[in-house]
Amino acid sequence: MPVANKSRVYQIKVTLNKARPPIWRRLLVPGSISLDTLHDILQTAMGWTDSHLHQFEVRGEIYGIPDPEFGEGTKNETRFRLDQALLREKEAMVYEYDFGDGWEHKIVLEKILPSAQGIAVPGCVGGARACPLEDCGGIWGYHELLKAIRDPAHPRHKEMLEWIGGSFDPEYFDVQEINRLLVPRKRRA
C-alpha cells in the first residue's frame, strides 16, 4: 500500500439534494486530493456509474473538465485540491452529476483530522439508502419511479420493473461493500 503524504484527513458528508428520505454518505478522504480524484471517490461511494458530466461549485467558481463548447468559465478540477475548496469545518460546496438529470449533492466538511492518526483513506464510515438509478429523470423522476414500482396498480408498474431489471431496494446501503470498492484507492494518511 503506497504511503500518502502526511495530509490532514477530511471527514465529509455528501447528501443528495431534495432526496426524501435523505440519501447520504460520510467519507474520510485526504484533504490534499484533487477534485477529479474526489469525483471518482464520490462516484464509487454514492453508487453512480460515471456515465455523465459533472462539476463542482465552490464559492461561485465552477470546477470540472474544461470544454470550449461550454465557454471559458470552468476551471480545471485536476489543478484544484479539496483542502483549497473547503478550508474550515462546516464549509460546504456543491457537486453536480449528470447535467440532464441534475443530481446535486451538498458536500459539507464536518471534521478535519490530523494525519498522525494513520487513518486509511478513502473510506466510507456511514450513509443511508441506495443511490438512485442512472437516467431515471432526476430526483422527481426517481420519486415517480419509486411510486410506480411500489404500487402494482400503477399504470407504469410493469414497465418500470422491466426497465430496472426486476427489483430495486431504495433502502439498501452496505458500508462494507462501498469500502471494498474503495480499496484500490486506499492509502494511509
Short mmCIF file of the C-alpha atoms (twelve columns), coordinates in Angstrom:
data_MODEL
# 
_entry.id   MODEL 
# 
loop_
_atom_site.group_PDB 
_atom_site.id 
_atom_site.type_symbol 
_atom_site.label_atom_id 
_atom_site.label_alt_id 
_atom_site.label_comp_id 
_atom_site.label_asym_id 
_atom_site.label_seq_id 
_atom_site.Cartn_x 
_atom_site.Cartn_y 
_atom_site.Cartn_z 
_atom_site.pdbx_PDB_model_num 
ATOM 1   C CA . MET A 1   0.000   0.000  0.000   1 
ATOM 2   C CA . PRO A 2   1.575   3.333  -1.039  1 
ATOM 3   C CA . VAL A 3   2.262   5.845  1.692   1 
ATOM 4   C CA . ALA A 4   0.459   9.159  1.265   1 
ATOM 5   C CA . ASN A 5   1.948   12.491 2.034   1 
ATOM 6   C CA . LYS A 6   1.025   13.450 5.562   1 
ATOM 7   C CA . SER A 7   -2.048  15.480 4.701   1 
ATOM 8   C CA . ARG A 8   -4.915  16.005 7.012   1 
ATOM 9   C CA . VAL A 9   -7.944  13.740 6.726   1 
ATOM 10  C CA . TYR A 10  -11.244 15.354 5.878   1 
ATOM 11  C CA . GLN A 11  -14.479 13.886 7.160   1 
ATOM 12  C CA . ILE A 12  -17.114 14.989 4.664   1 
ATOM 13  C CA . LYS A 13  -20.830 14.355 4.470   1 
ATOM 14  C CA . VAL A 14  -22.265 14.067 0.975   1 
ATOM 15  C CA . THR A 15  -26.038 14.454 0.736   1 
ATOM 16  C CA . LEU A 16  -28.108 14.158 -2.422  1 
ATOM 17  C CA . ASN A 17  -30.197 17.339 -2.538  1 
ATOM 18  C CA . LYS A 18  -34.004 17.032 -2.452  1 
ATOM 19  C CA . ALA A 19  -33.979 13.279 -1.761  1 
ATOM 20  C CA . ARG A 20  -36.652 12.370 0.798   1 
ATOM 21  C CA . PRO A 21  -35.839 10.419 2.853   1 
ATOM 22  C CA . PRO A 22  -32.196 11.589 2.661   1 
ATOM 23  C CA . ILE A 23  -29.579 9.695  0.650   1 
ATOM 24  C CA . TRP A 24  -26.126 10.398 2.067   1 
ATOM 25  C CA . ARG A 25  -22.574 9.134  2.676   1 
ATOM 26  C CA . ARG A 26  -19.993 10.087 5.300   1 
ATOM 27  C CA . LEU A 27  -16.475 9.748  3.905   1 
ATOM 28  C CA . LEU A 28  -12.900 10.075 5.110   1 
ATOM 29  C CA . VAL A 29  -10.622 11.416 2.380   1 
ATOM 30  C CA . PRO A 30  -7.206  13.080 2.207   1 
ATOM 31  C CA . GLY A 31  -7.592  16.844 2.236   1 
ATOM 32  C CA . SER A 32  -4.861  17.019 -0.399  1 
ATOM 33  C CA . ILE A 33  -6.729  15.144 -3.145  1 
ATOM 34  C CA . SER A 34  -7.622  16.902 -6.371  1 
ATOM 35  C CA . LEU A 35  -11.275 17.469 -7.190  1 
ATOM 36  C CA . ASP A 36  -11.083 14.997 -10.093 1 
ATOM 37  C CA . THR A 37  -9.976  12.301 -7.624  1 
ATOM 38  C CA . LEU A 38  -12.780 13.344 -5.273  1 
ATOM 39  C CA . HIS A 39  -15.195 12.934 -8.197  1 
ATOM 40  C CA . ASP A 40  -14.015 9.327  -8.653  1 
ATOM 41  C CA . ILE A 41  -14.457 8.614  -4.930  1 
ATOM 42  C CA . LEU A 42  -17.939 10.176 -4.931  1 
ATOM 43  C CA . GLN A 43  -18.981 8.058  -7.898  1 
ATOM 44  C CA . THR A 44  -17.957 4.899  -6.042  1 
ATOM 45  C CA . ALA A 45  -19.369 5.883  -2.664  1 
ATOM 46  C CA . MET A 46  -22.727 7.087  -3.961  1 
ATOM 47  C CA . GLY A 47  -23.124 4.268  -6.462  1 
ATOM 48  C CA . TRP A 48  -23.135 6.272  -9.699  1 
ATOM 49  C CA . THR A 49  -21.603 4.789  -12.882 1 
ATOM 50  C CA . ASP A 50  -19.562 7.820  -14.083 1 
ATOM 51  C CA . SER A 51  -21.574 7.898  -17.325 1 
ATOM 52  C CA . HIS A 52  -22.217 11.651 -17.383 1 
ATOM 53  C CA . LEU A 53  -20.554 15.039 -16.990 1 
ATOM 54  C CA . HIS A 54  -20.030 16.589 -13.575 1 
ATOM 55  C CA . GLN A 55  -18.851 19.772 -11.901 1 
ATOM 56  C CA . PHE A 56  -18.109 21.274 -8.513  1 
ATOM 57  C CA . GLU A 57  -19.263 24.718 -7.418  1 
ATOM 58  C CA . VAL A 58  -17.022 26.331 -4.828  1 
ATOM 59  C CA . ARG A 59  -17.650 29.913 -3.679  1 
ATOM 60  C CA . GLY A 60  -19.250 30.818 -7.017  1 
ATOM 61  C CA . GLU A 61  -16.496 29.223 -9.129  1 
ATOM 62  C CA . ILE A 62  -17.097 26.145 -11.319 1 
ATOM 63  C CA . TYR A 63  -14.533 23.318 -11.441 1 
ATOM 64  C CA . GLY A 64  -14.735 20.375 -13.789 1 
ATOM 65  C CA . ILE A 65  -13.379 19.239 -17.113 1 
ATOM 66  C CA . PRO A 66  -12.883 22.392 -19.209 1 
ATOM 67  C CA . ASP A 67  -14.682 22.246 -22.548 1 
ATOM 68  C CA . PRO A 68  -14.503 25.125 -25.050 1 
ATOM 69  C CA . GLU A 69  -18.089 24.319 -26.168 1 
ATOM 70  C CA . PHE A 70  -19.339 25.406 -22.735 1 
ATOM 71  C CA . GLY A 71  -17.275 28.595 -22.606 1 
ATOM 72  C CA . GLU A 72  -14.217 29.564 -20.643 1 
ATOM 73  C CA . GLY A 73  -15.777 29.616 -17.176 1 
ATOM 74  C CA . THR A 74  -14.916 26.107 -15.979 1 
ATOM 75  C CA . LYS A 75  -11.633 25.749 -14.110 1 
ATOM 76  C CA . ASN A 76  -9.652  22.531 -14.375 1 
ATOM 77  C CA . GLU A 77  -10.544 20.249 -11.458 1 
ATOM 78  C CA . THR A 78  -7.219  18.417 -11.737 1 
ATOM 79  C CA . ARG A 79  -5.455  21.579 -10.533 1 
ATOM 80  C CA . PHE A 80  -7.636  22.273 -7.501  1 
ATOM 81  C CA . ARG A 81  -7.475  20.324 -4.241  1 
ATOM 82  C CA . LEU A 82  -10.180 19.606 -1.693  1 
ATOM 83  C CA . ASP A 83  -8.240  21.466 1.014   1 
ATOM 84  C CA . GLN A 84  -8.316  24.556 -1.244  1 
ATOM 85  C CA . ALA A 85  -12.091 24.221 -1.690  1 
ATOM 86  C CA . LEU A 86  -13.088 23.578 1.910   1 
ATOM 87  C CA . LEU A 87  -10.886 25.442 4.331   1 
ATOM 88  C CA . ARG A 88  -12.763 25.149 7.638   1 
ATOM 89  C CA . GLU A 89  -15.154 22.772 9.303   1 
ATOM 90  C CA . LYS A 90  -18.822 23.348 8.355   1 
ATOM 91  C CA . GLU A 91  -17.924 24.845 4.953   1 
ATOM 92  C CA . ALA A 92  -19.789 23.349 2.004   1 
ATOM 93  C CA . MET A 93  -19.693 23.047 -1.769  1 
ATOM 94  C CA . VAL A 94  -21.929 21.570 -4.457  1 
ATOM 95  C CA . TYR A 95  -21.159 18.555 -6.636  1 
ATOM 96  C CA . GLU A 96  -23.439 18.119 -9.648  1 
ATOM 97  C CA . TYR A 97  -23.522 14.909 -11.624 1 
ATOM 98  C CA . ASP A 98  -25.403 14.369 -14.907 1 
ATOM 99  C CA . PHE A 99  -26.459 17.781 -16.152 1 
ATOM 100 C CA . GLY A 100 -29.572 16.299 -17.799 1 
ATOM 101 C CA . ASP A 101 -30.915 14.700 -14.621 1 
ATOM 102 C CA . GLY A 102 -29.280 17.334 -12.411 1 
ATOM 103 C CA . TRP A 103 -28.153 15.264 -9.421  1 
ATOM 104 C CA . GLU A 104 -26.895 17.892 -6.968  1 
ATOM 105 C CA . HIS A 105 -25.020 16.888 -3.840  1 
ATOM 106 C CA . LYS A 106 -24.110 19.070 -0.897  1 
ATOM 107 C CA . ILE A 107 -20.641 18.291 0.445   1 
ATOM 108 C CA . VAL A 108 -20.022 19.534 3.989   1 
ATOM 109 C CA . LEU A 109 -16.653 19.412 5.723   1 
ATOM 110 C CA . GLU A 110 -17.627 18.002 9.122   1 
ATOM 111 C CA . LYS A 111 -14.180 17.478 10.674  1 
ATOM 112 C CA . ILE A 112 -10.507 17.943 9.912   1 
ATOM 113 C CA . LEU A 113 -8.478  15.134 11.467  1 
ATOM 114 C CA . PRO A 114 -4.694  15.273 11.890  1 
ATOM 115 C CA . SER A 115 -2.641  12.945 9.711   1 
ATOM 116 C CA . ALA A 116 -0.917  11.473 12.784  1 
ATOM 117 C CA . GLN A 117 -3.899  9.207  13.352  1 
ATOM 118 C CA . GLY A 118 -2.779  6.934  10.465  1 
ATOM 119 C CA . ILE A 119 -6.278  6.546  9.038   1 
ATOM 120 C CA . ALA A 120 -6.591  4.547  5.799   1 
ATOM 121 C CA . VAL A 121 -8.324  6.733  3.229   1 
ATOM 122 C CA . PRO A 122 -10.568 6.977  1.349   1 
ATOM 123 C CA . GLY A 123 -13.189 5.241  3.401   1 
ATOM 124 C CA . CYS A 124 -16.899 5.307  3.989   1 
ATOM 125 C CA . VAL A 125 -17.928 5.420  7.652   1 
ATOM 126 C CA . GLY A 126 -21.680 5.843  7.260   1 
ATOM 127 C CA . GLY A 127 -24.576 6.503  4.985   1 
ATOM 128 C CA . ALA A 128 -28.158 5.770  4.162   1 
ATOM 129 C CA . ARG A 129 -30.138 4.457  1.241   1 
ATOM 130 C CA . ALA A 130 -29.313 3.318  -2.251  1 
ATOM 131 C CA . CYS A 131 -28.202 5.652  -4.979  1 
ATOM 132 C CA . PRO A 132 -30.973 6.437  -7.476  1 
ATOM 133 C CA . LEU A 133 -30.797 4.664  -10.799 1 
ATOM 134 C CA . GLU A 134 -28.939 6.412  -13.620 1 
ATOM 135 C CA . ASP A 135 -31.071 8.140  -16.260 1 
ATOM 136 C CA . CYS A 136 -34.339 7.984  -14.322 1 
ATOM 137 C CA . GLY A 137 -35.112 11.686 -14.769 1 
ATOM 138 C CA . GLY A 138 -33.511 13.350 -11.774 1 
ATOM 139 C CA . ILE A 139 -34.916 13.455 -8.276  1 
ATOM 140 C CA . TRP A 140 -38.513 13.947 -9.459  1 
ATOM 141 C CA . GLY A 141 -38.247 11.057 -11.920 1 
ATOM 142 C CA . TYR A 142 -36.726 8.920  -9.180  1 
ATOM 143 C CA . HIS A 143 -39.652 9.624  -6.832  1 
ATOM 144 C CA . GLU A 144 -42.084 8.751  -9.642  1 
ATOM 145 C CA . LEU A 145 -40.150 5.554  -10.370 1 
ATOM 146 C CA . LEU A 146 -40.398 4.523  -6.717  1 
ATOM 147 C CA . LYS A 147 -44.158 5.165  -6.708  1 
ATOM 148 C CA . ALA A 148 -44.584 3.045  -9.832  1 
ATOM 149 C CA . ILE A 149 -42.576 0.041  -8.619  1 
ATOM 150 C CA . ARG A 150 -44.198 0.029  -5.161  1 
ATOM 151 C CA . ASP A 151 -47.767 0.044  -6.477  1 
ATOM 152 C CA . PRO A 152 -48.854 -2.949 -8.611  1 
ATOM 153 C CA . ALA A 153 -51.929 -0.930 -9.677  1 
ATOM 154 C CA . HIS A 154 -49.789 1.952  -11.001 1 
ATOM 155 C CA . PRO A 155 -50.171 2.269  -14.809 1 
ATOM 156 C CA . ARG A 156 -46.368 2.136  -15.315 1 
ATOM 157 C CA . HIS A 157 -45.630 -0.552 -12.687 1 
ATOM 158 C CA . LYS A 158 -44.774 -3.359 -15.135 1 
ATOM 159 C CA . GLU A 159 -42.867 -1.034 -17.489 1 
ATOM 160 C CA . MET A 160 -40.730 0.372  -14.668 1 
ATOM 161 C CA . LEU A 161 -39.985 -3.070 -13.188 1 
ATOM 162 C CA . GLU A 162 -38.794 -4.196 -16.625 1 
ATOM 163 C CA . TRP A 163 -36.693 -1.036 -17.033 1 
ATOM 164 C CA . ILE A 164 -34.902 -1.574 -13.698 1 
ATOM 165 C CA . GLY A 165 -34.401 -5.278 -14.343 1 
ATOM 166 C CA . GLY A 166 -36.910 -6.670 -11.864 1 
ATOM 167 C CA . SER A 167 -36.237 -5.200 -8.445  1 
ATOM 168 C CA . PHE A 168 -34.706 -2.284 -6.629  1 
ATOM 169 C CA . ASP A 169 -34.457 -1.685 -2.882  1 
ATOM 170 C CA . PRO A 170 -34.226 2.074  -2.216  1 
ATOM 171 C CA . GLU A 171 -33.302 1.384  1.437   1 
ATOM 172 C CA . TYR A 172 -30.254 -0.742 0.579   1 
ATOM 173 C CA . PHE A 173 -26.932 0.564  1.871   1 
ATOM 174 C CA . ASP A 174 -23.835 -1.515 2.625   1 
ATOM 175 C CA . VAL A 175 -20.851 0.387  4.016   1 
ATOM 176 C CA . GLN A 176 -18.618 -2.696 3.728   1 
ATOM 177 C CA . GLU A 177 -19.398 -3.056 0.027   1 
ATOM 178 C CA . ILE A 178 -18.507 0.590  -0.602  1 
ATOM 179 C CA . ASN A 179 -15.236 0.169  1.296   1 
ATOM 180 C CA . ARG A 180 -14.383 -2.950 -0.735  1 
ATOM 181 C CA . LEU A 181 -14.857 -0.879 -3.894  1 
ATOM 182 C CA . LEU A 182 -12.655 1.893  -2.474  1 
ATOM 183 C CA . VAL A 183 -9.769  -0.487 -1.572  1 
ATOM 184 C CA . PRO A 184 -7.761  0.178  -4.776  1 
ATOM 185 C CA . ARG A 185 -7.582  3.866  -3.752  1 
ATOM 186 C CA . LYS A 186 -6.688  3.288  -0.084  1 
ATOM 187 C CA . ARG A 187 -3.555  4.734  1.462   1 
ATOM 188 C CA . ARG A 188 -2.523  5.824  4.942   1 
ATOM 189 C CA . ALA A 189 -2.769  9.491  5.796   1 
# 
